[in-house]
Amino acid sequence: MKRRLFSTLALTATAWLNAPVAWAQAALFKSGKDFLTLERPVATESGTGKIELIEFFWYSCPHCNQFEPSFAQWVKNAPKDVVVRRMPVSFRDDFAPQQRLFFTIEAMNLMETLHPKVFAAIHVEKLMLNTDASVLAWAEKQGVDKAKFNEVYKSFGVASKLKRAVQLQNDFKVEGVPSLGVAGRYYIDGTLAGSMERALKVAESLIAQSRSAGAKK
């Protein structure tokens, strides 16, 4: 999966693997083949005793749209020590409105209701949502307070999150979406793993390894 190019992936929900099984599978997953180990670990925001998993995505990517239901189900079944963060990417300047949209609905605690609706708006209703005006008009149609949404959308806090998202994208050397970052040390995408279904299995084994490594400290 090369940057700005998105491979076609058939996806299904993946069950959480327990630690012994994950370790058994880990022998099958090789750095440089199934995932990449970062030369420089990235600082995480997950806190002590937590393992961070980041999903890099773009609302307009059809493969991110395909992956979302499976990933959402995976998140619901994830262990309590796994902190999941979704991170919208920006490969071009016109990605910024959708990044702002994501961070705005996140800040307004509207993720559960509006995050899936953004995918539907783009991939079912065929709305572009690639300008500030189109995003604000769409949000208003969802019954969101226009003034409040506009205030958050244009806030310093959201602007700061955009910069952080770009920094994380660069730190993980994201080449395409959807893709995953694990524990600030590993990068996985569908091309490396073979599919996003298998990418989740790779992530599970790396989470188990990270958990075990943390317990030994």
Protein Blocks (a to p, Z undefined) as FASTA:
>chain_A
ZZhiacdddddddddddfklmmmmmmmpcghilpccdfbdcddfebghiacddddddfkl
mklmmmmmmmmmmmmmpcfkbccddddddfbfklmmmmmmmmmmmmnopmmmmmmmmmmm
mmmnopaklafklmmmmmmmnopafklmmmmmmmmklmmmmmmmmmmmmmnopabdcddd
ehhlaccdfklnopaklmmmmmmmmmmmmmmmmmmZZ
